[in-house]
Amino acid sequence: MTSFCLIQPGVLTVGTYAGFAPVSWSDDDGTAHGRDIDLLKEFAAQWNLNIIFHFFPFDQIWKRPSNNEIDIAAAGIAPLKSRQTTGVVWSEPYYTVQRSLLIRAVDCERFKTMADFTDKTILVTNGSTAQLDAEQRKPPSTSIIYYDGNQAEMVRQLLDGTVDALAEGDICSRYLAAIRYPGQVAVADVHAMKEPEEFVFAVREASGDLLDALNNFIHEYRKDY
């Protein structure tokens, strides 16, 4: 018999990040949206659980289940070795992402790879894989600005020339270029990490059978993610 030990009985408490559309984001009234959000809503419904979402900065969000703040952290998280945390277990992967840079559409001929950003500025989400990738691959004179917040504000800084690129997963960059800002932004420097970067959920280890149930659900759901 499956038994969950949730922070609040009958309620799946999820921590997420508001700046990774289409993976996770919020609208003006604070409602959670995104592919991670939809996946967990469907999982909760399958188990007759209520579900609530809390927004946090991205950096260290994967540690919050260990503090008994949330049952699951869901924000396009890769299970890097540096993120291993006592009291947290990783789910099965549900999506494989590549790294990319979001640039202004008018700069498509100027900026094709990271090597083209000599003396330029790249904006990254603090604590993200994008930050690690940009720090490792950037030319020595490239500046990095660290940010943790509203995705629309990040794009505004790109469009007004404050920065020259946003470092994003390709799922986010392609969405922003095709859906949110068509004709204004474009995608460049798409590449895989040395080890495939996969999205997982960070799960509170003390949650009983929650991880096993979630993994079984992921096996069924991930083809439609």
C-alpha positions in Angstrom: 0.0 0.0 0.0 1.4 3.4 -1.0 1.8 5.8 1.9 2.9 9.5 1.7 4.3 11.4 4.6 3.6 15.0 3.5 4.3 18.2 5.4 0.6 18.8 5.4 -1.6 15.7 5.2 -3.5 15.4 1.9 -1.6 18.4 0.4 1.4 18.3 -2.0 3.4 21.4 -1.2 5.6 22.5 -4.1 8.3 25.1 -4.2 9.0 26.6 -7.6 10.6 29.6 -9.4 8.8 32.3 -11.3 11.3 33.1 -14.0 11.7 30.0 -16.2 8.8 30.1 -18.7 7.6 27.7 -20.1 9.0 25.5 -17.4 7.7 27.5 -14.4 6.4 31.0 -14.1 3.8 33.2 -12.4 1.3 35.7 -13.7 0.5 39.0 -12.1 -1.8 37.5 -9.4 0.9 35.0 -8.4 -0.7 31.9 -9.9 1.8 29.2 -10.9 2.1 28.1 -14.5 4.3 26.0 -16.6 5.2 22.5 -17.7 6.6 21.5 -14.3 3.4 22.9 -12.7 1.1 21.0 -15.1 3.0 17.7 -14.5 2.7 18.0 -10.7 -1.0 19.1 -10.9 -1.8 15.9 -12.9 0.2 13.8 -10.4 -1.6 15.3 -7.5 -4.9 14.7 -9.1 -4.1 11.1 -9.7 -3.5 10.6 -6.0 -6.4 12.8 -4.9 -4.1 15.4 -3.3 -4.6 19.1 -3.1 -1.6 21.0 -4.3 -0.2 24.4 -3.4 2.7 26.3 -4.8 5.2 28.6 -3.1 7.7 30.8 -5.1 11.3 31.1 -4.1 14.5 32.4 -5.6 16.1 29.8 -7.8 19.4 29.6 -6.0 19.4 26.7 -3.5 15.7 25.9 -4.1 16.7 22.2 -4.2 17.6 22.4 -0.5 14.2 23.6 0.7 12.7 20.1 0.9 15.3 19.1 3.5 14.2 22.1 5.7 10.7 20.7 5.7 9.5 23.8 3.8 8.1 21.9 0.9 7.6 18.3 -0.3 9.0 18.9 -3.8 11.1 21.6 -5.5 10.1 22.0 -9.2 11.9 24.5 -11.3 13.8 22.8 -14.1 16.5 21.6 -11.7 19.5 19.5 -12.9 20.9 17.1 -10.3 24.4 18.4 -10.2 26.9 16.9 -7.8 27.3 20.3 -6.2 23.5 20.2 -5.4 23.5 17.0 -3.5 21.8 17.7 -0.2 21.2 15.6 2.9 17.5 14.9 3.3 16.7 15.4 -0.5 16.4 12.7 -3.1 16.1 13.2 -6.9 13.3 12.0 -9.1 13.8 10.3 -12.4 14.6 12.8 -15.2 11.6 14.0 -17.2 13.3 16.3 -19.8 16.7 16.8 -21.3 17.7 20.4 -22.0 20.5 22.1 -23.8 22.2 25.4 -23.0 21.7 28.5 -25.1 21.9 32.3 -25.3 18.9 34.5 -25.9 19.9 37.6 -28.0 18.3 40.5 -29.7 17.0 39.5 -33.2 18.9 42.3 -34.8 22.2 40.7 -33.5 21.7 37.4 -35.2 24.7 37.9 -37.5 26.9 39.3 -34.8 26.4 36.7 -32.0 26.4 33.1 -33.0 28.6 31.4 -30.3 30.0 32.2 -26.9 33.2 33.3 -28.6 31.5 36.3 -30.1 30.8 37.8 -26.7 34.2 39.3 -26.1 33.8 42.6 -24.1 30.0 41.9 -23.9 27.7 41.3 -21.0 25.6 38.2 -20.3 22.8 38.0 -17.7 22.3 34.8 -15.8 19.9 33.5 -13.2 21.9 33.2 -9.9 22.7 29.6 -9.0 21.5 28.2 -12.3 23.3 25.8 -14.7 23.3 28.7 -17.1 25.5 30.5 -14.7 28.0 27.6 -14.4 28.0 27.1 -18.2 28.6 30.8 -18.9 31.3 31.1 -16.3 33.1 28.1 -17.8 32.8 29.1 -21.5 32.9 32.9 -21.7 35.8 34.8 -23.1 38.0 36.4 -20.3 36.7 39.9 -21.0 33.0 38.9 -21.0 31.1 40.3 -18.0 28.4 38.3 -16.2 25.5 39.9 -14.3 23.7 37.7 -11.7 19.9 38.1 -11.3 17.2 36.2 -9.6 13.7 37.3 -10.4 11.3 38.4 -13.0 11.9 36.9 -16.5 10.2 39.8 -18.2 12.6 42.2 -16.5 15.6 40.1 -17.8 14.3 40.3 -21.3 13.7 44.1 -20.9 17.3 44.5 -20.0 18.3 42.6 -23.1 16.0 44.6 -25.4 17.1 48.0 -24.0 20.8 47.1 -24.5 21.7 46.9 -20.8 23.0 43.3 -21.5 23.9 41.5 -24.7 22.4 38.1 -24.0 20.5 36.0 -21.5 21.9 32.6 -20.7 18.9 30.2 -20.7 18.0 26.6 -21.3 17.0 26.1 -24.9 13.4 25.3 -23.8 13.1 28.8 -22.3 15.0 30.6 -25.1 12.9 29.0 -27.9 9.7 29.7 -26.1 10.6 33.4 -25.5 11.7 33.8 -29.1 8.7 32.0 -30.7 5.8 32.9 -28.3 6.5 35.8 -26.0 8.8 38.1 -28.1 8.6 37.0 -31.7 10.7 39.1 -34.0 12.4 40.8 -31.1 14.7 38.1 -29.7 16.5 35.0 -31.2 18.3 31.9 -30.0 22.1 31.4 -30.3 24.9 29.2 -29.1 22.7 26.1 -28.5 24.8 23.3 -27.1 24.7 20.3 -24.8 26.6 20.2 -21.5 29.5 17.6 -21.3 27.1 15.4 -19.5 23.5 15.5 -20.7 21.6 18.0 -18.5 18.3 16.6 -17.3 15.5 18.1 -15.3 14.5 16.3 -12.1 12.4 17.1 -9.0 14.0 17.5 -5.6 11.9 15.5 -3.2 11.9 15.5 0.6 13.5 12.2 1.6 11.1 11.8 4.6 8.0 11.8 2.3 7.4 8.1 2.4 6.5 6.6 -0.9 6.2 9.9 -2.7 9.4 9.5 -4.7 8.4 6.0 -6.0 4.9 7.2 -6.9 6.3 10.3 -8.7 8.9 8.2 -10.6 6.2 5.8 -11.8 4.1 8.8 -13.0 7.1 10.4 -14.7 7.6 7.2 -16.8 4.1 7.7 -18.1 4.1 11.4 -18.5 7.5 12.5 -19.7 6.9 11.7 -23.4 4.2 14.4 -23.3 6.2 17.0 -21.3 
